[in-house]
């Protein structure tokens, strides 16, 4: 985005969009900035987030924000804005639709989406309208219902300043009362206490309505929505048609708290008072229950779910992270924060600090000039050190899961920092391509980074990144500063030649083809 720094109104509007997508989707600042597509020819879409493919589906979030200079908060989200979003969904996800004069930032993302659709992946679309006022009016809702009532893969949401404030206050402790049903097992275990029982789904729905996302750990706060996830659809279907069997079909909820108490003189139907409550597993279930029961108020009282309540002392923060990691390991969640206290991450932080940089293991840490995030290190190392650029860009959910060991085992600070410096160089070119750059630059940053790394090592006579250490880091960094632009231009030329070989010198390679090519890693063998 190019905004006149003197245009305060546009700056405030862009900042509001940035805050919306960052907070609602729980993204780091760099990823949130990369989602912004506002400008001429944007189909009324201010930001686009594309998630990874999962079981043949991929999620796409479209955000339009409206920031009003007047802060009285009494204006509805405009109906014209909803009309533009409806048109955006109809056009952007149809590979045959003519996009007209769409801006290049949005076009690059749309052609990536369309290439996935042509590969047989199904988009699950989440449309979010944000403002600092009131929700859209009845006429706008009628427009949405008319176009999408029978389309299950598109969901519509509204958020405003109150939503953002609620998200940012999520760390405030939640004290609550949980009304269990039937028998329960309660015992002391390893200086902690455990309660295992059964709770009516209506209780969970009411708990979520009262406290919302403050109950959810940061790593599981990215709710996928009823129409954007088949598991959530199954939950809703079971509640509607087989509520008495819900207990048997669901894996249950895992809750942690600082303390809980109950009347031990009872034999069943305990009322459990909990302090500082958090849901560390089952956030998707809880949010879905809240939304589904709002629609089906006549749900049977027999519909219940297994609940595990762990009372953990304050000094057990590390155990909390491990429990969250273990119970969410099969779910599509962001595991960066859960790995933050691993010995590998702690050693890497010390090693990077010795080079004058700060390693941000947790997203909540403040950003600084020489900061390097764990997520950026993972993408950079996969691109530059491991030479697997397609996994760097399109397997981000596995970076702190299945690929964690491959990325971080035996990684030293010099290798991490140098790969990040190279990766940033390529990413900057992707985000701000020069006028004469080929179209593929918008998709090829990880491949460009890989080639720059190869050229840098060859220039200094190093056979592999295994030989990069603190002793030769300064000379490698100096050479990168000196010849980085030349390496980058040569890398672009390498990729140009590889594409020519792959497509038999065809001069007509569409953006959809380019997006698919770099997503699949077709060029790896040609670049070797």
C-alpha positions as CSV (number, residue, x, y, z in Angstrom):
1,X,0.0,0.0,0.0
2,X,1.2,3.5,-0.9
3,X,-0.3,6.1,1.4
4,X,0.6,9.8,1.6
5,X,2.1,10.2,5.2
6,X,0.3,13.6,5.4
7,X,-3.1,12.0,4.7
8,X,-4.1,11.3,8.3
9,X,-7.5,10.1,7.5
10,X,-6.2,7.3,5.2
11,X,-3.5,6.5,7.6
12,X,-6.0,6.0,10.4
13,X,-8.2,3.9,8.1
14,X,-5.3,1.7,7.1
15,X,-4.2,1.3,10.7
16,X,-7.7,0.3,11.7
17,X,-7.7,-2.4,9.0
18,X,-4.3,-3.6,10.1
19,X,-5.5,-3.9,13.7
20,X,-8.7,-5.7,12.7
21,X,-6.9,-8.5,10.7
22,X,-4.1,-8.8,13.2
23,X,-6.3,-9.1,16.3
24,X,-9.2,-11.0,14.9
25,X,-7.0,-13.6,13.2
26,X,-4.2,-13.5,15.8
27,X,-1.5,-12.8,13.2
28,X,2.0,-11.4,13.8
29,X,2.6,-7.9,12.5
30,X,4.5,-8.9,9.4
31,X,1.8,-11.4,8.3
32,X,-0.9,-8.9,8.9
33,X,0.8,-6.2,6.9
34,X,1.2,-8.6,4.0
35,X,-2.6,-9.2,4.0
36,X,-3.4,-5.6,3.2
37,X,-4.6,-5.1,-0.4
38,X,-6.5,-1.8,-0.1
39,X,-6.3,0.6,-3.0
40,X,-7.8,1.2,-6.4
41,X,-9.4,-1.9,-8.0
42,X,-9.7,-3.8,-4.7
43,X,-13.4,-5.0,-5.1
44,X,-14.1,-3.4,-1.7
45,X,-11.6,-5.8,-0.1
46,X,-9.1,-4.2,2.3
47,X,-7.3,-7.4,3.4
48,X,-7.0,-11.0,2.3
49,X,-5.6,-13.9,4.4
50,X,-5.1,-17.3,2.7
51,X,-4.5,-20.3,5.0
52,X,-3.0,-23.6,4.1
53,X,-4.7,-26.6,2.5
54,X,-6.1,-29.0,5.0
55,X,-7.9,-32.2,3.9
56,X,-8.7,-30.8,0.4
57,X,-9.9,-27.4,1.7
58,X,-8.3,-24.1,2.4
59,X,-9.6,-21.1,4.3
60,X,-9.7,-17.5,2.9
61,X,-10.6,-14.5,5.0
62,X,-11.8,-11.3,3.3
63,X,-11.9,-8.2,5.4
64,X,-13.4,-4.8,4.6
65,X,-13.1,-2.1,7.3
66,X,-14.8,1.3,7.6
67,X,-13.3,3.7,10.0
68,X,-15.4,6.8,10.8
69,X,-13.8,10.0,11.8
70,X,-16.7,10.7,14.2
71,X,-16.3,8.5,17.2
72,X,-19.9,8.6,18.4
73,X,-20.3,4.9,17.1
74,X,-23.8,5.3,15.8
75,X,-23.3,4.6,12.1
76,X,-24.1,1.2,10.5
77,X,-21.7,-0.6,8.3
78,X,-22.8,0.7,4.9
79,X,-25.0,-1.4,2.6
80,X,-22.8,-0.4,-0.3
81,X,-19.8,-2.0,1.5
82,X,-21.8,-5.3,1.8
83,X,-22.7,-5.1,-1.8
84,X,-19.0,-4.8,-2.8
85,X,-18.1,-7.8,-0.6
86,X,-20.9,-9.9,-2.2
87,X,-19.5,-9.0,-5.6
88,X,-16.0,-9.8,-4.4
89,X,-16.9,-13.4,-3.3
90,X,-18.8,-13.9,-6.6
91,X,-15.9,-12.8,-8.8
92,X,-12.7,-13.6,-6.9
93,X,-13.4,-17.3,-6.4
94,X,-14.6,-17.9,-9.9
95,X,-11.5,-18.8,-12.0
96,X,-13.5,-17.9,-15.2
97,X,-14.6,-14.4,-14.1
98,X,-12.9,-11.3,-15.6
99,X,-11.2,-9.3,-12.8
100,X,-10.9,-6.1,-14.8
101,X,-8.7,-3.4,-13.4
102,X,-7.8,-5.1,-10.2
103,X,-4.7,-3.9,-8.3
104,X,-1.6,-6.1,-8.4
105,X,-1.4,-6.8,-4.7
106,X,-4.9,-8.2,-4.7
107,X,-4.5,-9.9,-8.1
108,X,-1.4,-11.9,-6.9
109,X,-3.5,-13.3,-4.0
110,X,-6.6,-13.9,-6.1
111,X,-4.6,-15.9,-8.7
112,X,-3.1,-17.9,-5.9
113,X,-6.6,-18.7,-4.7
114,X,-7.8,-19.6,-8.3
115,X,-4.8,-21.8,-8.9
116,X,-5.7,-23.8,-5.8
117,X,-9.3,-24.1,-6.9
118,X,-8.1,-25.4,-10.3
119,X,-6.1,-28.0,-8.4
120,X,-9.3,-29.2,-6.9
121,X,-9.0,-27.5,-3.5
122,X,-12.3,-26.2,-2.0
123,X,-12.2,-22.6,-0.5
124,X,-13.9,-22.0,2.8
125,X,-14.6,-18.3,2.8
126,X,-14.9,-16.1,5.9
127,X,-16.1,-12.6,5.2
128,X,-15.6,-10.1,8.0
129,X,-17.0,-6.5,8.0
130,X,-15.4,-4.2,10.5
131,X,-16.1,-0.7,11.6
132,X,-16.1,1.5,14.7
133,X,-19.9,1.8,14.8
134,X,-22.9,-0.5,14.3
135,X,-23.6,-3.7,12.3
136,X,-25.0,-3.6,8.8
137,X,-28.7,-2.9,8.5
138,X,-31.6,-5.3,7.6
139,X,-31.5,-4.5,3.9
140,X,-27.8,-5.5,3.8
141,X,-28.6,-8.7,5.7
142,X,-31.3,-9.4,3.1
143,X,-28.8,-9.1,0.3
144,X,-26.4,-11.5,2.1
145,X,-29.2,-14.1,2.7
146,X,-30.4,-13.8,-0.9
147,X,-27.0,-14.6,-2.4
148,X,-25.5,-17.0,0.2
149,X,-28.2,-18.7,2.3
150,X,-27.8,-21.9,0.4
151,X,-24.0,-21.7,0.1
152,X,-22.5,-23.4,3.1
153,X,-18.8,-22.5,2.3
154,X,-19.3,-18.8,2.9
155,X,-19.7,-17.3,6.4
156,X,-20.3,-13.6,7.3
157,X,-19.2,-12.0,10.5
158,X,-19.2,-8.5,12.0
159,X,-16.7,-6.9,14.3
160,X,-16.3,-3.4,15.7
161,X,-14.2,-1.5,18.2
162,X,-15.9,-3.4,21.1
163,X,-14.9,-6.7,19.5
164,X,-11.3,-5.6,19.3
165,X,-11.3,-4.3,22.9
166,X,-12.7,-7.7,24.0
167,X,-9.9,-9.6,22.2
168,X,-7.2,-7.4,23.7
169,X,-8.6,-7.9,27.2
170,X,-8.6,-11.7,26.9
171,X,-5.8,-12.1,29.4
172,X,-8.0,-10.9,32.3
173,X,-8.7,-13.8,34.7
174,X,-12.1,-15.5,34.4
175,X,-13.8,-16.8,37.5
176,X,-16.8,-19.0,36.8
177,X,-19.2,-21.6,38.1
178,X,-19.4,-25.0,36.2
179,X,-22.4,-27.1,36.8
180,X,-21.5,-30.7,36.2
181,X,-24.1,-33.4,35.6
182,X,-24.0,-36.9,37.1
183,X,-20.9,-38.5,38.8
184,X,-17.4,-37.0,38.6
185,X,-13.9,-38.1,39.6
186,X,-11.8,-35.7,41.6
187,X,-8.3,-36.5,42.9
188,X,-4.9,-35.1,43.8
189,X,-2.1,-35.9,41.4
190,X,1.5,-34.7,41.4
191,X,0.9,-31.6,43.4
192,X,-2.1,-30.7,41.2
193,X,-5.8,-31.6,41.3
194,X,-7.9,-33.1,38.6
195,X,-11.7,-33.2,38.1
196,X,-13.2,-35.3,35.3
197,X,-16.9,-35.1,34.7
198,X,-19.7,-34.3,32.3
199,X,-21.2,-30.9,31.6
200,X,-24.3,-29.9,29.6
201,X,-23.5,-28.3,26.3
202,X,-25.9,-25.4,27.3
203,X,-23.5,-24.6,30.2
204,X,-20.6,-24.3,27.8
205,X,-22.6,-22.2,25.5
206,X,-23.6,-19.9,28.3
207,X,-20.0,-19.7,29.6
208,X,-18.8,-18.6,26.1
209,X,-21.6,-16.1,25.8
210,X,-20.6,-14.5,29.1
211,X,-16.8,-14.6,28.7
212,X,-16.1,-15.2,25.1
213,X,-12.6,-15.4,23.8
214,X,-11.1,-14.4,27.2
215,X,-11.5,-18.1,28.0
216,X,-9.4,-19.2,25.0
217,X,-5.6,-19.6,25.0
218,X,-4.0,-17.4,22.3
219,X,-2.9,-20.4,20.3
220,X,-6.4,-21.7,19.7
221,X,-8.3,-18.4,19.4
222,X,-8.5,-18.5,15.6
223,X,-12.1,-19.8,15.3
224,X,-12.8,-21.4,11.9
225,X,-16.5,-20.7,11.9
226,X,-19.5,-23.0,11.4
227,X,-19.5,-23.0,7.6
228,X,-15.7,-23.0,7.3
229,X,-14.9,-26.3,8.9
230,X,-16.5,-29.7,8.5
231,X,-15.8,-30.7,12.1
232,X,-17.8,-27.7,13.3
233,X,-20.6,-28.5,10.9
234,X,-20.7,-32.1,12.3
235,X,-21.0,-30.7,15.8
236,X,-23.9,-28.5,14.8
237,X,-25.6,-31.4,13.0
238,X,-25.2,-33.8,16.0
239,X,-26.7,-31.2,18.3
240,X,-29.7,-30.8,16.0
241,X,-30.4,-34.5,15.2
242,X,-28.6,-36.6,17.9
243,X,-28.1,-34.4,21.0
244,X,-28.2,-37.4,23.4
245,X,-25.2,-38.9,21.6
246,X,-23.1,-35.8,21.6
247,X,-21.1,-37.0,24.6
248,X,-19.9,-40.1,22.7
249,X,-19.0,-38.3,19.5
250,X,-16.9,-35.5,20.9
251,X,-13.4,-35.7,22.4
252,X,-14.3,-33.3,25.2
253,X,-12.8,-30.1,26.7
254,X,-9.6,-29.5,28.6
255,X,-9.7,-26.7,31.1
256,X,-7.1,-25.3,33.4
257,X,-7.5,-23.1,36.5
258,X,-5.6,-21.8,39.5
259,X,-8.1,-23.4,41.9
260,X,-11.5,-25.1,42.0
261,X,-13.8,-26.0,44.9
262,X,-17.0,-28.0,45.2
263,X,-19.3,-29.5,47.8
264,X,-17.7,-32.8,48.6
265,X,-20.8,-33.8,50.6
266,X,-22.7,-34.3,47.4
267,X,-22.5,-37.5,45.5
268,X,-23.2,-36.0,42.0
269,X,-24.3,-32.9,40.1
270,X,-21.4,-30.9,41.5
271,X,-21.3,-27.1,41.2
272,X,-17.6,-26.4,40.7
273,X,-16.3,-22.9,41.4
274,X,-13.2,-22.1,39.4
275,X,-10.7,-19.2,39.4
276,X,-8.6,-18.0,36.5
277,X,-10.2,-20.4,34.1
278,X,-8.8,-21.1,30.6
279,X,-9.9,-23.5,27.8
280,X,-6.7,-25.0,26.4
281,X,-8.3,-27.7,24.2
282,X,-11.8,-27.6,22.8
283,X,-12.0,-23.9,21.8
284,X,-13.5,-24.8,18.4
285,X,-16.1,-27.0,20.1
286,X,-16.9,-24.3,22.7
287,X,-17.4,-21.5,20.1
288,X,-19.4,-23.8,17.9
289,X,-21.7,-24.8,20.8
290,X,-22.3,-21.1,21.5
291,X,-23.3,-20.3,17.9
292,X,-25.2,-23.5,17.3
293,X,-27.3,-23.3,20.5
294,X,-28.1,-19.7,19.7
295,X,-29.8,-21.1,16.6
296,X,-31.3,-24.2,18.3
297,X,-32.6,-23.1,21.7
298,X,-34.6,-26.3,22.1
299,X,-31.5,-28.5,22.4
300,X,-32.0,-31.4,24.8
301,X,-30.7,-31.0,28.3
302,X,-29.2,-34.5,27.9
303,X,-26.7,-33.1,25.4
304,X,-23.4,-33.1,27.3
305,X,-19.7,-33.2,26.8
306,X,-16.7,-34.6,28.7
307,X,-14.8,-32.0,30.7
308,X,-11.3,-32.3,32.3
309,X,-10.5,-29.6,34.8
310,X,-6.9,-29.3,35.9
311,X,-5.9,-27.1,38.9
312,X,-2.3,-26.1,38.4
313,X,-0.2,-23.9,40.7
314,X,1.2,-20.6,39.4
315,X,4.7,-22.0,39.0
316,X,3.5,-24.6,36.6
317,X,3.3,-22.3,33.5
318,X,5.6,-24.6,31.6
319,X,3.3,-27.6,32.3
320,X,0.4,-25.5,31.0
321,X,2.2,-24.9,27.7
322,X,3.0,-28.7,27.4
323,X,-0.6,-29.7,28.1
324,X,-1.9,-27.2,25.5
325,X,0.7,-28.5,23.0
326,X,-0.1,-32.2,23.6
327,X,-3.9,-31.8,23.5
328,X,-3.9,-29.6,20.4
329,X,-1.2,-31.6,18.4
330,X,-3.8,-33.1,16.1
331,X,-5.6,-29.8,15.4
332,X,-4.7,-27.1,12.8
333,X,-3.4,-24.6,15.4
334,X,-0.4,-22.3,15.6
335,X,2.2,-24.0,17.8
336,X,4.8,-21.2,17.8
337,X,3.9,-20.0,21.3
338,X,3.7,-23.6,22.6
339,X,7.3,-24.3,21.5
340,X,8.6,-21.0,22.9
341,X,10.0,-22.5,26.1
342,X,11.7,-25.5,24.4
343,X,15.4,-25.9,25.2
344,X,16.2,-25.5,21.5
345,X,14.4,-22.2,21.4
346,X,16.2,-21.0,24.6
347,X,19.6,-22.0,23.2
348,X,18.9,-20.3,19.9
349,X,17.9,-17.1,21.7
350,X,21.2,-17.0,23.5
351,X,23.2,-17.8,20.3
352,X,21.4,-15.1,18.3
353,X,21.9,-12.5,21.1
354,X,25.7,-13.0,20.8
355,X,25.4,-11.6,17.3
356,X,23.6,-8.5,18.4
357,X,20.1,-9.5,17.5
358,X,17.0,-10.3,19.6
359,X,15.1,-13.5,19.1
360,X,11.4,-13.2,19.8
361,X,10.3,-16.7,20.9
362,X,6.8,-15.4,21.8
363,X,4.6,-13.1,19.9
364,X,3.7,-11.2,23.0
365,X,7.2,-9.8,23.3
366,X,7.8,-6.2,22.2
367,X,9.3,-5.7,18.7
368,X,12.6,-3.9,18.2
369,X,14.8,-2.8,15.3
370,X,17.0,-6.0,15.4
371,X,14.3,-8.4,16.3
372,X,13.9,-11.8,14.6
373,X,10.8,-13.8,15.2
374,X,10.7,-17.6,15.5
375,X,8.2,-17.8,12.6
376,X,10.5,-15.8,10.3
377,X,13.5,-18.0,11.3
378,X,11.5,-21.2,10.4
379,X,10.6,-19.9,6.9
380,X,14.1,-18.5,6.3
381,X,15.9,-21.7,7.4
382,X,13.6,-24.0,5.3
383,X,14.2,-21.7,2.3
384,X,17.9,-21.0,2.6
385,X,19.5,-23.7,4.8
386,X,17.3,-26.7,4.1
387,X,16.5,-25.7,0.4
388,X,12.9,-26.5,0.7
389,X,11.3,-23.2,-0.3
390,X,7.8,-24.7,-1.1
391,X,7.6,-26.0,2.5
392,X,8.7,-22.6,3.8
393,X,5.8,-20.7,2.3
394,X,3.0,-23.2,2.1
395,X,3.5,-25.5,5.1
396,X,3.7,-22.9,7.9
397,X,1.4,-24.9,10.2
398,X,3.9,-27.7,10.2
399,X,6.9,-25.5,11.0
400,X,6.4,-26.0,14.7
401,X,4.8,-29.4,14.3
402,X,6.1,-32.1,12.0
403,X,8.9,-30.0,10.5
404,X,10.1,-28.6,13.9
405,X,13.0,-31.0,14.3
406,X,14.2,-30.6,10.8
407,X,14.3,-26.8,11.1
408,X,15.6,-26.3,14.6
409,X,17.7,-29.3,15.5
410,X,21.4,-28.3,15.6
411,X,20.6,-24.8,14.3
412,X,23.0,-22.1,15.5
413,X,22.4,-18.4,15.8
414,X,24.7,-17.5,12.8
415,X,22.8,-19.8,10.5
416,X,19.4,-18.5,11.7
417,X,20.4,-14.8,11.4
418,X,22.1,-15.1,8.1
419,X,19.2,-17.0,6.5
420,X,16.8,-14.4,7.9
421,X,18.8,-11.5,6.4
422,X,18.7,-13.3,3.0
423,X,15.0,-14.1,3.3
424,X,14.2,-10.5,4.2
425,X,16.0,-9.3,1.1
426,X,13.8,-11.6,-1.1
427,X,10.6,-10.8,0.8
428,X,11.2,-7.0,0.4
429,X,11.5,-7.5,-3.3
430,X,8.3,-9.6,-3.3
431,X,6.4,-6.9,-1.5
432,X,7.8,-4.0,-3.4
433,X,8.8,-5.3,-6.9
434,X,10.6,-3.0,-9.2
435,X,8.9,-1.8,-12.4
436,X,10.9,-4.2,-14.7
437,X,10.6,-7.2,-12.4
438,X,8.9,-10.3,-13.9
439,X,5.5,-11.3,-12.5
440,X,6.9,-14.4,-10.7
441,X,8.8,-12.2,-8.2
442,X,5.4,-11.9,-6.3
443,X,5.4,-15.7,-5.7
444,X,9.1,-16.7,-5.7
445,X,10.6,-15.0,-2.6
446,X,11.5,-18.3,-0.9
447,X,13.1,-19.6,-4.1
448,X,15.0,-16.4,-4.6
449,X,16.2,-16.6,-1.0
450,X,17.4,-20.2,-1.7
451,X,19.4,-19.1,-4.7
452,X,20.9,-16.1,-2.9
453,X,22.1,-18.3,-0.1
454,X,23.7,-20.7,-2.6
455,X,25.5,-17.9,-4.4
456,X,26.8,-16.4,-1.1
457,X,28.2,-19.7,0.1
458,X,29.9,-20.3,-3.3
459,X,31.4,-16.9,-3.3
460,X,33.2,-17.6,0.0
461,X,34.0,-21.2,-0.8
462,X,31.7,-22.9,1.7
463,X,30.2,-26.2,0.7
464,X,27.0,-25.9,2.9
465,X,25.3,-24.0,5.6
466,X,26.6,-26.5,8.1
467,X,29.9,-24.6,8.0
468,X,28.3,-21.2,8.9
469,X,29.1,-20.3,12.5
470,X,29.9,-17.3,14.7
471,X,33.5,-17.2,13.5
472,X,32.7,-16.5,9.8
473,X,29.3,-14.8,10.3
474,X,30.8,-11.2,10.1
475,X,32.5,-11.9,6.8
476,X,29.4,-13.6,5.4
477,X,27.2,-10.7,6.5
478,X,29.7,-8.2,5.0
479,X,29.7,-10.0,1.6
480,X,25.9,-10.1,1.6
481,X,25.7,-6.4,2.3
482,X,28.3,-5.8,-0.5
483,X,26.9,-8.1,-3.2
484,X,23.3,-8.8,-2.1
485,X,21.6,-6.9,-4.9
486,X,23.8,-8.7,-7.5
487,X,23.0,-12.1,-5.9
488,X,19.3,-11.2,-6.0
489,X,19.3,-10.2,-9.7
490,X,21.2,-13.4,-10.5
491,X,18.7,-15.4,-8.5
492,X,15.8,-13.8,-10.5
493,X,17.6,-14.7,-13.7
494,X,18.1,-18.3,-12.5
495,X,14.4,-18.7,-11.9
496,X,13.5,-17.1,-15.2
497,X,15.7,-19.7,-17.0
498,X,14.2,-22.5,-14.8
499,X,10.7,-21.4,-15.7
500,X,11.6,-21.3,-19.4
501,X,13.0,-24.9,-19.2
502,X,9.9,-26.1,-17.3
503,X,7.4,-24.5,-19.7
504,X,9.5,-25.1,-22.9
505,X,10.3,-21.4,-23.4
506,X,6.6,-20.4,-23.3
507,X,6.3,-16.6,-23.0
508,X,2.7,-16.9,-21.8
509,X,2.7,-18.2,-18.2
510,X,-0.4,-17.0,-16.3
511,X,-0.3,-15.8,-12.7
512,X,-2.4,-18.9,-11.8
513,X,0.3,-21.1,-13.3
514,X,3.0,-19.3,-11.5
515,X,1.2,-19.5,-8.2
516,X,0.7,-23.2,-8.6
517,X,4.3,-23.8,-9.8
518,X,5.9,-22.2,-6.7
519,X,3.3,-23.8,-4.4
520,X,4.2,-27.3,-5.7
521,X,7.9,-26.7,-5.9
522,X,8.1,-27.8,-9.6
523,X,11.3,-25.7,-10.1
524,X,13.5,-27.4,-7.5
525,X,15.1,-29.8,-9.8
526,X,15.6,-27.2,-12.6
527,X,17.4,-24.9,-10.1
528,X,19.8,-27.6,-9.0
